[in-house]
Amino acid sequence: MAVIQKKTFLFLRFKQWALLLAFAIISHFTSAQAIDDTSHPGVFAEKHRAIDTSAKLVTPKSNRVFTVSAAHIGFWTGTFISLNKTWYSQYPRSSFHFFNDNDEWEQMDKLGHMWTAYNLGAVSAASWRWAGLSERKSVLLGGISAIAYQSIIEIQDGFSAEWGFSWGDMTANALGAAAFAAQQLHWKEQRIQLKLSYWGFQYAPELISRRNDLFGTSLPERMLKDYNSQTYWFSANIHSFFPQSKWPAWLNLSVGYGADGMLGGTQNTWTDKQGIFHDRRDIPRMRRFFIAPDIDLTKIKTKSKILRTVFSAVNVLKFPAPALEVNGQGKWVFHALYY
């Protein structure tokens, strides 16, 4: 794949994540405003307090419902047009077909789909809550919106001769949205959060060009695409499960998964732009599992709306902390600080 095409794709990934972050910040502000307007906590209410949606009548505000609906439609439409013109138009079209990529990248890409859908569902639900919908309707619409947004990419993949519709990706999208919705509907809070961390993988000098071709040349590009440097975490708030305990409300316990040594989707062989074949199967592709403490920034008490907004936005990332690792070879490693 040409470098310019790779950069185009990475730019679109960066744009998508930037929009997600912006949407999260806006949604937190609007959710906070909803609390002021209705005295009824929303999805991102401080400390994720349990709520009783039957206790008060929540009246949808037609102007806000229209604004949120228009924002969602614009978000989806803009993504579809942008992807179609700047990415998919470069490749031949085909009849709709499927593609099985479940064995690629040690499933790191699937966790990326889960993480994205989980957070899209959360910020979408917060915006519907701000519009005055009930907690239940907001959560359901948030989950559906997340899956619908991710489906735009999969459907376009299905009509591209280069790729295909991936049931594995769609399953990961659904699991991510469901992870948010199920917790919010059952517990009225997110007791187990999906988070991401990045720690740059150390490539040998002779592999830098391969890294750049696959994952980009800049740090922002590699943070979004370099699966060798990413770790995905399931961060559990222990105090939420045991509210009578003395466990600090802000201290989470997290389990993480990462993988490295990957220089291709399924194996470490490739042909470069000069037609030279490279075989680096001597580099092991390694799965890594972690357990580490984490901080739930939304549990930190503050009267500052700005700080609450920053904490909510940054909370999609795992907090740096000591970690215990066991890898695919059964070797245990302690990290004094891991991110």
ZAMARGU-4260 file (C-alpha; in steps of 0.2 Angstrom, whole numbers, plus 5000, padded with zeros to 4 digits):
<rodrens>
0) 5000/5000/5000 | 5007/5017/4995 | 5013/5028/5009 | 5002/5042/5003 | 4987/5031/5005
5) 4993/5026/5022 | 4994/5044/5027 | 4977/5047/5021 | 4970/5033/5031 | 4979/5039/5047
10) 4973/5056/5044 | 4955/5050/5044 | 4958/5040/5060 | 4965/5055/5068 | 4950/5065/5062
15) 4938/5052/5069 | 4947/5052/5086 | 4948/5071/5087 | 4929/5072/5083 | 4926/5059/5097
20) 4937/5069/5109 | 4928/5085/5104 | 4911/5077/5105 | 4915/5070/5123 | 4920/5088/5129
25) 4904/5096/5122 | 4893/5081/5129 | 4900/5084/5146 | 4897/5102/5146 | 4879/5099/5139
30) 4876/5085/5152 | 4882/5097/5166 | 4869/5109/5159 | 4856/5096/5159 | 4859/5093/5178
35) 4857/5112/5181 | 4841/5113/5171 | 4833/5097/5178 | 4842/5094/5194 | 4843/5076/5187
40) 4860/5068/5184 | 4865/5063/5167 | 4876/5050/5160 | 4892/5059/5165 | 4886/5066/5181
45) 4898/5069/5195 | 4904/5052/5202 | 4891/5043/5191 | 4878/5042/5205 | 4864/5030/5203
50) 4848/5038/5198 | 4830/5034/5198 | 4823/5039/5181 | 4805/5036/5187 | 4807/5049/5201
55) 4805/5064/5190 | 4797/5067/5174 | 4809/5072/5161 | 4802/5082/5147 | 4811/5082/5130
60) 4816/5099/5124 | 4811/5100/5105 | 4825/5112/5101 | 4838/5102/5109 | 4832/5086/5102
65) 4833/5094/5085 | 4851/5100/5088 | 4857/5083/5094 | 4848/5074/5079 | 4856/5086/5067
70) 4873/5084/5075 | 4872/5065/5074 | 4866/5066/5056 | 4879/5078/5051 | 4893/5068/5060
75) 4888/5052/5050 | 4885/5060/5034 | 4901/5070/5035 | 4911/5054/5039 | 4903/5045/5025
80) 4907/5058/5012 | 4924/5061/5018 | 4929/5042/5018 | 4921/5040/5001 | 4930/5054/4993
85) 4947/5054/5001 | 4949/5035/5004 | 4937/5023/4995 | 4937/5032/4979 | 4955/5027/4976
90) 4951/5008/4975 | 4940/4999/4963 | 4922/4995/4969 | 4914/4978/4969 | 4898/4969/4974
95) 4895/4968/4992 | 4905/4954/5000 | 4913/4949/5017 | 4931/4948/5023 | 4937/4938/5038
100) 4951/4948/5047 | 4949/4940/5064 | 4966/4932/5064 | 4975/4949/5060 | 4985/4960/5072
105) 4983/4947/5087 | 4965/4955/5088 | 4972/4972/5094 | 4961/4980/5080 | 4945/4972/5087
110) 4949/4980/5104 | 4951/4996/5096 | 4934/4994/5088 | 4927/4990/5105 | 4935/5005/5113
115) 4929/5017/5100 | 4911/5011/5100 | 4911/5011/5120 | 4916/5029/5120 | 4905/5034/5106
120) 4890/5027/5114 | 4894/5036/5131 | 4896/5053/5123 | 4881/5051/5111 | 4870/5046/5126
125) 4876/5061/5136 | 4870/5072/5121 | 4853/5064/5121 | 4851/5066/5140 | 4855/5084/5138
130) 4841/5085/5125 | 4829/5080/5139 | 4826/5062/5135 | 4825/5049/5149 | 4840/5040/5154
135) 4834/5024/5147 | 4830/5031/5130 | 4847/5041/5130 | 4857/5026/5133 | 4848/5015/5120
140) 4850/5029/5107 | 4868/5031/5112 | 4872/5013/5109 | 4862/5012/5093 | 4871/5028/5087
145) 4888/5021/5091 | 4885/5005/5081 | 4877/5015/5066 | 4892/5026/5065 | 4904/5011/5065
150) 4893/5003/5052 | 4896/5016/5040 | 4914/5011/5038 | 4910/4992/5037 | 4897/4995/5024
155) 4909/5005/5013 | 4922/4991/5016 | 4909/4978/5010 | 4908/4987/4993 | 4927/4989/4991
160) 4937/4976/4981 | 4952/4980/4993 | 4943/4974/5009 | 4926/4968/5013 | 4913/4968/5027
165) 4920/4961/5043 | 4908/4952/5055 | 4923/4952/5067 | 4924/4971/5067 | 4905/4973/5068
170) 4904/4961/5083 | 4918/4971/5092 | 4908/4987/5088 | 4892/4979/5096 | 4901/4973/5111
175) 4908/4990/5114 | 4892/4998/5113 | 4883/4985/5123 | 4897/4986/5137 | 4892/5004/5139
180) 4873/5002/5138 | 4871/4987/5149 | 4881/4995/5163 | 4871/5011/5162 | 4854/5003/5161
185) 4858/4990/5175 | 4870/5000/5187 | 4866/5018/5182 | 4885/5020/5181 | 4900/5013/5172
190) 4909/5002/5184 | 4920/4994/5171 | 4927/5006/5159 | 4936/5003/5143 | 4953/5013/5142
195) 4968/5015/5131 | 4986/5017/5134 | 5001/5020/5123 | 5020/5016/5126 | 5031/5017/5111
200) 5037/5001/5105 | 5056/5001/5102 | 5059/4996/5084 | 5076/4990/5078 | 5084/5003/5066
205) 5082/4992/5051 | 5063/4991/5054 | 5060/5010/5055 | 5055/5011/5037 | 5043/4997/5039
210) 5035/5005/5055 | 5033/5022/5045 | 5025/5013/5031 | 5013/5004/5042 | 5009/5016/5056
215) 5015/5033/5050 | 5030/5045/5053 | 5023/5056/5067 | 5019/5052/5085 | 5000/5056/5084
220) 4999/5044/5069 | 5008/5030/5078 | 4997/5033/5094 | 4982/5030/5084 | 4988/5015/5073
225) 5003/5007/5080 | 4996/4991/5088 | 5013/4986/5094 | 5012/5001/5106 | 4994/5001/5112
230) 4987/4992/5127 | 4968/4991/5130 | 4961/4990/5148 | 4946/4985/5157 | 4946/4996/5172
235) 4935/4991/5187 | 4929/5003/5200 | 4930/4992/5216 | 4921/5004/5227 | 4906/5004/5216
240) 4905/4985/5219 | 4908/4987/5237 | 4901/5004/5242 | 4902/5000/5261 | 4921/4996/5260
245) 4935/5008/5264 | 4942/5006/5246 | 4945/5023/5239 | 4931/5028/5227 | 4944/5035/5214
250) 4955/5019/5214 | 4952/5006/5200 | 4959/4989/5197 | 4962/4986/5179 | 4966/4971/5167
255) 4975/4975/5151 | 4979/4967/5134 | 4993/4971/5122 | 5003/4963/5108 | 5020/4968/5100
260) 5032/4961/5087 | 5019/4963/5073 | 5026/4969/5056 | 5010/4963/5046 | 4993/4958/5049
265) 4996/4939/5051 | 5014/4936/5049 | 5031/4946/5048 | 5034/4945/5030 | 5031/4959/5017
270) 5037/4965/5000 | 5042/4984/5000 | 5040/4997/4986 | 5056/4992/4977 | 5049/4974/4976
275) 5061/4967/4989 | 5054/4953/4999 | 5057/4954/5018 | 5056/4939/5030 | 5057/4943/5048
280) 5048/4928/5056 | 5063/4928/5068 | 5054/4942/5077 | 5041/4934/5089 | 5023/4941/5089
285) 5020/4942/5108 | 5003/4943/5117 | 5005/4952/5134 | 4992/4953/5148 | 4993/4965/5163
290) 4986/4969/5179 | 4988/4987/5186 | 4980/5000/5197 | 4971/5014/5189 | 4963/5031/5193
295) 4945/5035/5189 | 4946/5054/5186 | 4927/5056/5186 | 4927/5051/5205 | 4939/5065/5210
300) 4928/5078/5219 | 4929/5096/5212 | 4918/5111/5210 | 4926/5116/5194 | 4916/5112/5179
305) 4931/5114/5168 | 4941/5101/5178 | 4926/5089/5178 | 4926/5091/5159 | 4945/5088/5157
310) 4944/5073/5169 | 4929/5066/5159 | 4938/5068/5143 | 4955/5061/5149 | 4947/5047/5158
315) 4946/5037/5142 | 4965/5034/5144 | 4973/5023/5157 | 4983/5032/5170 | 5001/5028/5171
320) 5005/5016/5186 | 5015/5001/5191 | 5010/4985/5182 | 5012/4966/5183 | 5014/4957/5166
325) 5013/4939/5160 | 5017/4937/5141 | 5013/4923/5129 | 5029/4914/5134 | 5023/4913/5152
330) 5036/4925/5158 | 5031/4937/5172 | 5038/4955/5172 | 5035/4969/5184 | 5035/4987/5177
335) 5038/5001/5190 | 5028/5012/5178 | 5018/5006/5163 | 5007/5016/5151
</rodrens>
